[in-house]
Every structure is written in structure tokens, then in C-alpha cells.
């Protein structure tokens, strides 16, 4: 790779002919486009730290022309400016916001019939969905919850009791492929972790889709500033995560979409959606939670590069 086996500061390997495709040594005339994972896993953060440090070091060489561009979909992900400021305060980082205001009313195309339901009692909601599913067994139904996985057991009990097949899937990439097209018989339950950054799929062959919006995460390991240790707790979903949930309702090939929210009934759909996406919570980042220990250890290992651990960690945590 570009980093020398040993050395301090600018100890980077020099590029030669064909060293990039063969050995992964970056050239000195390059534009690096870095897309930041919204969940900020440790490998993403470490890669960005390395790219910025490399760019600052080699840019001092005569003839070097290095440009680093980061792309992010969430607010609060301007790590580039902070990392650059740690090593070169005279370098100005430009910021361009290409985001557009999201209109909750445009959650689905006009040709799709979308119905909003108040779902303050999750178990009662599951019973309602099961009853609706059994009204016409010829229609393939997909239930897509962003809530507690235990709800699947209640739904299975109700539909299987009626003598109908049931299949449950998780949110792993390989399992998502199995539910893209509706099965020939039975009902499908697809649980999605709201913390995952997934591009909404376009389902085929289903007569109806039931989406259970989630405002909370399940319990996970997270950093607590009060006790200064990792603890188990359940946090609230962020605005970006909630908008992502609603985007799964864009199903042009499905004639009937039902959205179950956890708010009380309001006068209009727009008002209900605005309340739901009005979350002020930040997304839970992996480097701050489950991967915190490993991330700190990895940052400590690159101290010889001339970095200060406390400043680098403060950029992400």
C-alpha cells in the first residue's frame, strides 16, 4: 500500500510506473472521491483518516496535485474539514449542500393507493394486518416492519392458524433478494433494522405491502457520556432514518400500500408525516457504539503518523 512499513510523518511510498494497479500505491496527481457510510463504521472512519493524512503529506511534494472530495447523505458528517484542520489550518475546505427539502406528501407516486394508520399498539396492529391478509388469500401480502422482531411470531401464529403458509426474512443482503418477487403462495414478513443504510427495494408481484414505521432502535451497545462506559440502551431513530423508512413506500408495481405510524391521528397525512420525520435525534454511529473499542485501538496504532489521538477521536465521537 501507499504507507511505508516504518517511518514518521511523510513516510509514504513514492509512485512509479504501474505501481497503482499492481501495488496500490496512489499517484501524486489524483482526485479521490470518498463516500461516507451514514452509520460511520470503523473501517470507513479509518480509511478517511488515512486518505486525508496522505493527501496533506504528499501535497507538499513538487508537482503534486491531490483533491479529496467526500460525499455524505446525513447532516453532521463533515469530518473532512475537521481532519484537514488538524494537520493544515491554512487549507480551506469548501462545502456544497446539494440536498433538497423533502416533502412528505410525495412519499408515493399518485397511481399507488396509500393508506395511513395510527399504530400505537403494535400487537393490535399485527392482528389487524393478519385479518386483512386473510380476507383475500389470493393476494400476496408483504409485511415490512422497522420495529421489534418479536412481532413476527404473533403474525405467524395468526396466519398459520388459518392454514396459510408464512415465511420470515431478516435484513441481510442475501435474504433481501428472496423477497423481491412475491412467492406463489403464503405471506412474507421482512424485518428491517432501521439503523441499516439500505436503498429501498422495488418489490414485484405483491397485492399489498404493510409498512410499520419505527421511532426507536432495539437495544444495542452504545457509549454513555455520564458513566463514561459502554452500556445497553434503546435510542430514538434519527430524521434521516425515518425518511428512509418512508421511502420504502415508493412501490409503483404494488397497488395497495399501508403505512402504520406510531402517532395519534391527525387532520392530514402531511401533518402526521411531518411529526414523524421531525426527529431531532442523531443517527447512532458505529464508531461511537459497538465498534468504539476497536476504533480507539486502531487510531492508537497510527500515532507514528504524527496524529494526536484525542483530536482524531473527537472528530468522530
Secondary structure, DSSP 8 states (H G I E B T S, - for coil): --B-SS-SSS-B----TTHHHHH----SEEEEEEE--TT--HHHHHHHHHHHHHHHHHTTSTT-EEEEEEE-SSTT--HHHHHHHHH-TT-------------GGGSS-TTSEEEEEE-SSHHHHHHHHHHHHHH-TTS-EEEEESS-TTHHHHHHHHHHHTT--EEEE-S-HHHHGGGSB--SSSEEEE---TTS-------BS-SEEEEE--SB---EEEEETTTTEEEEE--B--HHHHHHHHHTT--TT-SEEEEEESS---S-HHHHHHHHTT-------GGGTTTHHHHHHHHHHTGGGT--HHHHHHHH-
